[in-house]
Amino acid sequence: MGSADMKSFLALAIEAARGLKPEDMHHPLIIVATADEESTMDGARLLARLKRPKAKYCVIGEPTDLTPVHMHKGVMMESLTVTGRSGHSSDPQMGRNAIDGMMRVLTDLSAWRESLKQQSNPAFLVPYTTLNFGHICGGDNPNRICPQCVLNFDLRPLPGMSGAQLRQELRERIARVLDDTDLDFEMTSLMSGIEPFSSGDDSVLARELSGISGKAPITVAFGTEAPFFKELGCDTVVFGPGRIDQAHQPDEYIELSALDETVRMLRRLIHRCCMTG
């Protein structure tokens, strides 16, 4: 596991730096390895809080088939719990059915999902923000009024959108929908979330990597550590060997031909960014 996503890039970056002489370098080269990239991204989050390292450019070595990625969507995974009161189903007035409240919420969020399509970016394969209802659970018996219902869902916002603002809008919508009921609700984040990312139209690094690879920059729907390094002020691009469809597979692999190509391209990039004035 990890040969494509993304241990190979770390090894190849070290190989590309082999033989460099400090006296030949006008700017430093920093190779950064972070912890928990596949889960919490706590390593990159900590670096962003510490405001280091200081660098002008940053390459995130995710598997992009050696194609520069200049934009990706954000990732938000949220949980909503609607709470009522249990009672015997023979007398609905004795309880407050959480499933009834969740039905209202689902209807409203489905309408909101459609409205999110009005903001689109044609650079993406799916050009709008997606909202997926991934898991729902509530109740334990047909003859008992459901006291609690839980919905877990996933949001993939476009660059330019804010996770904090989307969460606030969610809370306001749900509060409005349930306002005339006796139901309570609680929203929690299942993960800290990854903000949408864009290198920007003026990215020097995106142009350099496009020239080196011979490929135009593209967009992807998966999240990376790029937003955290851009927060540090780095001109950031996602670029590495392997393909994302090979990642997280029991037979994950990287083609041998990509190894030399990656080293060659990284050496050219190092020369342009670190060894020229």
Summary of the structure (lengths in Angstrom):
residues: 277
radius of gyration: 23.3
end to end distance: 39.7
largest distance: 84.0
contacts: 842
relative contact order: 0.26
helix: 37%
strand: 21%
